[in-house]
Amino acid sequence: MIGISADFDPLHKGHVKLIEKGREIAEKTGKELVIYLNKDYSANHAPFFTPYDARKKMALKAGVDKVIPIEGLHHRLTLAYTVPIRIAMMIEDGITDYVDAANVSPQFIKKEAEYFAKKGIFSGIPSNLPNRNVIRWFAVNEFFQGKYKRKMKFHIIPELTENGSKISGREIRKKIIENNLKIPKDVAKLLPETTIKILKKGLKEGRVPGKRNLNLIKDKMNRLSRADLLEIAYFNANLINSIIKWRPYHTENQIWATFRKAGYGPVLTRLAMSSMEMNVTRREVYDLIGYYEKKGWIPPDQKRKKIIQRAWFISKNIKKGYTSKEAHKKFLKGHRPSEEPGRSINAGVSLRKFEARKLREGTKARIYVKEDGVISCQIKDGMKIKSPLILPGAMATYLRLIIDSHIIPFNSRLIKKDESFRIQIDIG
């Protein structure tokens, strides 16, 4: 089979060129042309402008033989994870040839991809590289040759341009919205007639554009505690404290501004918002990655154990006098901790005598980070108790790195040790 992975939101003439190239290969080889079409959220973690059934119809009208939905991934995982999953899925489905478009030469892409594949790096490809995601696809495809003893053959065509600029789905959507949800003439020139017809019907029926549930997002950002927010995937301590600081939220612009103030770029903001909208927890993401690890679809540098190992290594090296950046560079060069990362941490907690008398071993303690950066816990057992955690410096750094990992879950509870209560934090 010949494969293309896409959003098609909506399908434009640049996509038609991809399909025509795929059709050409399919007719020469006698194979089917299959589109792996993202269904619930886009590859960049946003809700779709055009619903799935309409985009599927656009693809079939443009000459595709079959459409396979890709769902449940893009509001849970970054591209570093979804790309290997989609490639492994395609190879196992029997895709032999893959079609994509890029504005640089296939030779450049191949050279860069082979470098990253050799290094085993698929999540840290520099953002300044042109067509970075195509390079990632190439590199991961090379990686899977070791597992499957075969790989897809890539066919790269030039990106279609209009007046010297690449045809952009984002610009098409923007212009339709700015034109009171009507397709302006300059946009119509970029769309095949079948797309225009399907899109007009969706606009008339009110099914286009799709939108986020902003009321749900605002409610969570206005109401949830630090500990509640910390359970959501892709939320770190800085973001949570920024959310608390800038309450209440009334508009989408306020929400985006808060994410920006916390250092989140557009892609990570969309992923975190989608996770919040769909109630995606750290535990859910951690378990999902574990499922794909068992299938052999996750490259070594992205496995859950490696993320925990990196946090442990950095915390130990900071104790030795290295900066976090220096320790991270050492880890990337292949240095590893001499012992396995701790998966259970015991922390002290400040309790008054009357509080200690009323508490029970096993009671859940919820971790959060205060605005001053102090890692603390909240205990509810007939009363509410808040206390900073008492930890050695290296362990406090390690726990903070786990908290800021976005996806590593942790559970904490009261335990009794030498007649005193402590907090046991279990990681992963």
C-alpha positions as CSV (number, residue, x, y, z in Angstrom):
1,M,0.0,0.0,0.0
2,I,1.0,3.6,-0.5
3,G,0.5,5.8,2.5
4,I,0.1,9.5,3.4
5,S,-0.4,10.8,6.9
6,A,-2.5,14.0,7.1
7,D,-4.9,16.4,8.7
8,F,-6.5,17.8,5.5
9,D,-8.1,20.7,7.4
10,P,-9.4,21.4,4.8
11,L,-7.9,19.5,1.8
12,H,-6.3,22.1,-0.5
13,K,-4.4,21.9,-3.8
14,G,-1.1,21.2,-2.1
15,H,-2.7,18.1,-0.7
16,V,-4.0,17.2,-4.1
17,K,-0.4,17.1,-5.4
18,L,0.4,14.6,-2.6
19,I,-2.5,12.5,-3.6
20,E,-1.6,12.7,-7.3
21,K,1.9,11.5,-6.6
22,G,0.6,8.7,-4.4
23,R,-1.9,7.8,-7.2
24,E,0.9,7.7,-9.7
25,I,2.9,5.2,-7.6
26,A,-0.2,3.1,-6.8
27,E,-1.1,2.7,-10.5
28,K,2.5,1.7,-11.3
29,T,2.6,-0.9,-8.5
30,G,-1.0,-2.0,-8.5
31,K,-1.3,-1.0,-4.8
32,E,-4.0,0.9,-2.8
33,L,-3.5,4.6,-1.9
34,V,-4.3,4.9,1.9
35,I,-4.6,8.1,3.9
36,Y,-4.0,8.0,7.7
37,L,-6.3,10.8,8.6
38,N,-6.1,12.4,12.1
39,K,-9.5,12.3,13.6
40,D,-10.1,13.9,17.0
41,Y,-7.3,16.4,17.3
42,S,-4.8,17.7,14.7
43,A,-1.1,16.7,14.7
44,N,-0.4,20.0,16.3
45,H,-2.9,19.3,19.1
46,A,-5.7,21.6,18.1
47,P,-9.4,20.8,17.6
48,F,-10.2,20.5,13.9
49,F,-11.7,23.3,11.8
50,T,-13.4,20.7,9.6
51,P,-15.0,17.6,11.0
52,Y,-13.6,14.2,10.3
53,D,-16.4,12.9,8.0
54,A,-16.1,16.0,5.8
55,R,-12.2,15.7,5.6
56,K,-12.6,11.9,4.8
57,K,-15.0,12.7,2.0
58,M,-12.6,15.4,0.6
59,A,-9.8,12.8,0.5
60,L,-11.9,10.2,-1.2
61,K,-13.2,12.7,-3.8
62,A,-9.5,13.7,-4.5
63,G,-8.7,10.1,-5.5
64,V,-7.8,8.2,-2.3
65,D,-8.7,4.5,-2.1
66,K,-9.1,4.2,1.6
67,V,-9.0,6.4,4.8
68,I,-7.8,5.1,8.1
69,P,-8.6,7.2,11.2
70,I,-5.9,8.0,13.7
71,E,-7.5,8.9,17.0
72,G,-6.7,9.2,20.7
73,L,-3.1,10.3,20.2
74,H,-2.8,14.0,19.6
75,H,-4.4,15.3,22.8
76,R,-2.3,12.8,24.8
77,L,1.2,12.7,23.2
78,T,3.8,15.0,21.7
79,L,4.9,14.6,18.1
80,A,8.0,12.9,19.3
81,Y,5.8,10.0,20.4
82,T,3.0,10.1,17.8
83,V,5.4,10.0,14.8
84,P,7.0,6.7,15.8
85,I,3.5,5.2,16.6
86,R,2.1,6.2,13.2
87,I,5.2,5.0,11.3
88,A,5.1,1.6,13.2
89,M,1.4,1.3,12.5
90,M,1.9,2.0,8.8
91,I,4.7,-0.5,8.5
92,E,2.7,-3.2,10.3
93,D,-0.3,-2.4,8.0
94,G,1.9,-3.1,5.0
95,I,2.6,0.4,3.7
96,T,5.6,0.2,1.4
97,D,5.8,3.7,0.1
98,Y,5.2,7.0,1.9
99,V,4.5,10.4,0.2
100,D,5.3,13.8,1.7
101,A,6.2,17.3,0.7
102,A,9.1,19.5,1.7
103,N,10.7,22.8,0.6
104,V,14.2,21.4,0.8
105,S,15.9,18.7,-1.2
106,P,15.4,15.0,-0.3
107,Q,19.2,14.7,-0.1
108,F,19.3,17.3,2.7
109,I,16.5,15.6,4.6
110,K,18.1,12.2,4.2
111,K,21.5,13.4,5.4
112,E,20.0,15.1,8.5
113,A,17.7,12.2,9.3
114,E,20.6,9.6,9.1
115,Y,22.5,11.7,11.6
116,F,19.7,11.7,14.1
117,A,18.9,8.1,13.5
118,K,22.5,7.1,14.2
119,K,22.5,9.1,17.4
120,G,19.1,7.7,18.4
121,I,17.7,11.2,18.8
122,F,14.1,11.7,17.7
123,S,12.7,14.1,20.3
124,G,15.4,16.8,20.3
125,I,15.6,17.7,16.7
126,P,16.5,21.5,16.6
127,S,13.5,23.7,15.8
128,N,15.6,25.8,13.3
129,L,16.0,22.9,10.9
130,P,13.7,23.4,7.8
131,N,11.0,20.8,7.5
132,R,11.9,19.4,10.9
133,N,9.0,17.0,11.1
134,V,9.8,15.4,7.7
135,I,13.3,14.9,9.0
136,R,11.8,13.2,12.1
137,W,9.7,10.9,9.9
138,F,12.8,10.0,7.9
139,A,14.9,9.3,11.0
140,V,12.3,7.2,12.8
141,N,11.7,5.2,9.6
142,E,15.5,4.4,9.6
143,F,15.2,3.4,13.3
144,F,12.4,0.9,12.6
145,Q,14.4,-0.9,10.0
146,G,16.2,-2.5,12.9
147,K,12.9,-3.9,14.3
148,Y,11.1,-4.8,11.0
149,K,14.1,-5.5,8.7
150,R,12.4,-3.2,6.3
151,K,11.3,0.4,6.0
152,M,9.0,2.6,3.9
153,K,10.3,4.1,0.7
154,F,9.9,7.9,1.0
155,H,8.8,10.0,-2.0
156,I,9.3,13.7,-1.4
157,I,7.7,16.3,-3.7
158,P,8.1,20.1,-3.6
159,E,5.6,22.0,-1.5
160,L,3.0,23.7,-3.7
161,T,3.3,27.5,-3.5
162,E,1.0,30.4,-4.5
163,N,2.6,33.8,-5.2
164,G,5.9,32.5,-3.8
165,S,4.4,31.3,-0.5
166,K,3.6,27.8,0.7
167,I,-0.1,27.1,0.7
168,S,-1.1,27.0,4.4
169,G,-4.1,25.4,5.9
170,R,-3.8,27.8,8.9
171,E,-4.0,30.8,6.6
172,I,-7.0,29.3,4.7
173,R,-8.9,28.7,8.0
174,K,-8.0,32.2,9.2
175,K,-9.2,33.9,6.1
176,I,-12.5,32.0,6.2
177,I,-13.1,33.1,9.8
178,E,-12.2,36.7,9.0
179,N,-14.6,36.6,6.1
180,N,-17.6,35.9,8.4
181,L,-17.4,32.1,7.7
182,K,-17.6,32.5,3.9
183,I,-14.9,31.3,1.5
184,P,-13.2,34.4,0.0
185,K,-12.1,34.3,-3.7
186,D,-8.4,34.2,-2.9
187,V,-9.0,31.1,-0.7
188,A,-11.3,29.4,-3.3
189,K,-8.4,29.5,-5.8
190,L,-6.4,27.2,-3.4
191,L,-9.1,24.6,-3.0
192,P,-10.4,21.9,-5.4
193,E,-14.1,22.2,-6.3
194,T,-15.0,19.1,-4.3
195,T,-13.5,20.7,-1.1
196,I,-15.3,23.9,-1.7
197,K,-18.6,22.1,-2.0
198,I,-18.1,20.0,1.1
199,L,-16.8,22.9,3.1
200,K,-19.7,25.2,2.1
201,K,-22.2,22.5,3.3
202,G,-20.4,22.3,6.7
203,L,-20.3,26.0,7.1
204,K,-24.1,26.2,6.3
205,E,-24.9,23.5,8.8
206,G,-22.8,25.2,11.5
207,R,-20.4,22.2,11.8
208,V,-17.5,24.3,10.7
209,P,-15.5,25.6,12.4
210,G,-14.9,23.2,15.2
211,K,-14.1,24.8,18.5
212,R,-12.7,24.1,21.9
213,N,-14.9,23.9,25.0
214,L,-13.5,27.1,26.4
215,N,-16.1,27.2,29.2
216,L,-14.8,23.9,30.5
217,I,-11.2,25.1,30.3
218,K,-11.9,28.4,32.0
219,D,-13.8,26.6,34.8
220,K,-10.9,24.4,35.5
221,M,-8.4,27.2,35.4
222,N,-10.5,29.3,37.7
223,R,-11.5,26.5,40.2
224,L,-8.9,23.7,40.5
225,S,-6.3,23.7,43.2
226,R,-2.5,23.5,42.5
227,A,-2.6,19.8,43.5
228,D,-5.6,19.2,41.1
229,L,-3.9,21.0,38.2
230,L,-0.7,19.0,38.8
231,E,-2.4,15.8,37.9
232,I,-3.2,17.1,34.4
233,A,-0.7,15.9,31.7
234,Y,1.7,18.6,30.4
235,F,1.2,20.9,33.3
236,N,4.3,21.9,35.3
237,A,4.7,23.9,38.5
238,N,5.5,27.2,36.7
239,L,2.3,27.0,34.6
240,I,0.2,26.1,37.6
241,N,1.5,29.0,39.7
242,S,0.9,31.3,36.7
243,I,-2.7,30.0,36.4
244,I,-3.3,30.7,40.1
245,K,-1.7,34.1,40.0
246,W,-3.7,35.5,37.0
247,R,-7.2,34.2,38.0
248,P,-10.0,34.8,37.1
249,Y,-10.2,33.9,33.4
250,H,-12.9,35.3,31.1
251,T,-11.4,35.2,27.6
252,E,-9.3,32.9,25.4
253,N,-6.6,35.6,25.1
254,Q,-6.2,35.6,28.9
255,I,-5.6,31.8,28.8
256,W,-3.0,32.0,26.0
257,A,-1.2,34.9,27.8
258,T,-0.9,32.8,31.0
259,F,0.6,29.9,29.2
260,R,3.1,32.3,27.5
261,K,4.1,33.8,30.8
262,A,4.9,30.3,32.0
263,G,7.2,29.8,29.1
264,Y,4.9,27.6,27.0
265,G,5.2,27.9,23.2
266,P,2.2,27.5,20.9
267,V,2.4,23.8,20.3
268,L,2.8,22.9,24.0
269,T,0.1,25.3,24.9
270,R,-2.3,23.6,22.5
271,L,-1.4,20.1,23.8
272,A,-1.8,21.2,27.5
273,M,-5.2,22.8,26.7
274,S,-6.3,19.7,24.8
275,S,-5.3,17.5,27.7
276,M,-7.2,19.8,30.1
277,E,-10.3,19.8,27.8
278,M,-10.2,16.0,27.6
279,N,-9.3,15.2,31.2
280,V,-6.0,13.6,30.3
281,T,-3.9,12.8,33.4
282,R,-0.2,12.1,33.8
283,R,-1.1,8.5,34.7
284,E,-3.1,8.1,31.5
285,V,-0.2,9.3,29.3
286,Y,2.4,7.3,31.3
287,D,0.3,4.1,30.8
288,L,-0.3,4.8,27.1
289,I,3.4,5.2,26.5
290,G,4.0,2.0,28.4
291,Y,1.5,0.2,26.1
292,Y,3.4,1.3,23.0
293,E,6.8,0.5,24.7
294,K,5.6,-3.1,25.0
295,K,4.8,-3.1,21.2
296,G,8.4,-1.9,20.6
297,W,7.1,1.4,19.0
298,I,8.9,3.8,21.3
299,P,12.5,4.7,20.6
300,P,15.0,4.2,23.5
301,D,15.6,7.9,24.2
302,Q,11.8,8.5,24.8
303,K,11.1,5.6,27.1
304,R,9.6,6.4,30.5
305,K,12.6,4.9,32.3
306,K,14.9,7.2,30.4
307,I,12.9,10.3,31.5
308,I,13.1,9.3,35.2
309,Q,16.8,8.3,34.8
310,R,17.6,11.8,33.3
311,A,15.9,13.5,36.3
312,W,17.9,11.3,38.8
313,F,21.2,11.9,36.9
314,I,20.7,15.7,36.8
315,S,19.8,15.9,40.5
316,K,22.8,13.9,41.5
317,N,25.1,16.1,39.4
318,I,23.7,19.3,40.7
319,K,24.7,18.1,44.1
320,K,28.3,17.7,42.7
321,G,28.3,21.3,41.6
322,Y,27.2,21.1,38.0
323,T,24.5,23.3,36.7
324,S,21.3,21.7,35.4
325,K,22.3,22.6,31.8
326,E,25.7,21.0,32.2
327,A,24.3,17.9,33.7
328,H,21.7,17.6,30.9
329,K,24.5,17.9,28.3
330,K,26.5,15.1,30.1
331,F,23.4,12.9,30.0
332,L,22.9,13.5,26.3
333,K,26.6,12.5,25.7
334,G,25.9,9.1,27.3
335,H,26.8,9.6,30.9
336,R,24.5,7.6,33.2
337,P,23.9,7.5,37.0
338,S,25.9,4.8,38.8
339,E,22.7,3.5,40.6
340,E,19.1,3.0,39.6
341,P,16.8,6.0,40.1
342,G,14.9,6.1,43.3
343,R,11.2,5.2,42.7
344,S,10.2,6.0,46.3
345,I,11.1,9.1,48.3
346,N,10.5,9.6,52.0
347,A,10.0,13.2,53.0
348,G,9.6,14.8,56.4
349,V,6.5,16.9,57.1
350,S,5.8,19.5,59.8
351,L,2.8,18.5,62.0
352,R,1.5,19.9,65.3
353,K,0.9,17.4,68.0
354,F,-2.9,17.5,67.9
355,E,-2.7,17.1,64.1
356,A,-0.4,14.0,64.3
357,R,-2.8,12.4,66.9
358,K,-5.7,12.6,64.5
359,L,-4.0,11.4,61.3
360,R,-4.0,7.8,60.0
361,E,-1.3,5.9,58.2
362,G,-2.1,5.5,54.5
363,T,-4.0,8.8,54.1
364,K,-3.4,10.3,50.7
365,A,-1.1,13.4,50.6
366,R,-1.4,15.6,47.6
367,I,1.8,17.3,46.3
368,Y,2.0,20.8,44.9
369,V,4.6,23.6,44.4
370,K,4.0,26.9,46.2
371,E,4.5,30.2,44.4
372,D,7.9,30.5,46.1
373,G,9.0,27.2,44.6
374,V,8.8,25.2,47.8
375,I,7.4,21.6,47.3
376,S,4.6,21.1,49.7
377,C,1.8,18.7,50.5
378,Q,-1.9,18.8,51.5
379,I,-3.5,16.2,53.7
380,K,-7.2,15.9,54.2
381,D,-8.3,13.5,57.0
382,G,-11.2,15.2,58.9
383,M,-9.2,18.4,58.6
384,K,-7.0,20.1,56.0
385,I,-3.3,20.2,56.7
386,K,-0.7,22.0,54.5
387,S,3.0,21.6,55.0
388,P,6.3,22.0,53.1
389,L,8.1,18.7,52.4
390,I,11.4,18.3,54.3
391,L,13.9,16.8,51.8
392,P,17.6,16.7,51.1
393,G,18.6,19.1,48.3
394,A,19.3,16.4,45.7
395,M,16.0,14.7,46.4
396,A,14.1,18.0,46.3
397,T,15.7,18.7,42.9
398,Y,14.8,15.2,41.7
399,L,11.2,15.5,42.7
400,R,10.9,18.9,41.1
401,L,12.3,17.5,37.8
402,I,9.7,14.7,38.0
403,I,6.9,17.2,38.7
404,D,8.1,19.3,35.7
405,S,8.4,16.2,33.4
406,H,4.8,16.8,32.3
407,I,4.0,13.1,32.1
408,I,5.5,11.2,35.0
409,P,2.9,10.4,37.6
410,F,3.5,10.2,41.4
411,N,1.4,9.2,44.4
412,S,2.0,10.2,48.0
413,R,0.7,9.0,51.3
414,L,1.3,9.2,55.0
415,I,3.5,6.4,56.5
416,K,4.6,5.9,60.1
417,K,8.3,5.7,60.7
418,D,9.9,5.7,64.2
419,E,6.6,6.9,65.7
420,S,6.6,9.9,63.4
421,F,4.6,10.6,60.2
422,R,6.4,11.0,56.9
423,I,5.3,11.3,53.3
424,Q,6.1,8.5,51.0
425,I,6.1,9.5,47.3
426,D,6.0,6.7,44.7
427,I,7.2,7.7,41.2
428,G,5.9,6.2,38.0
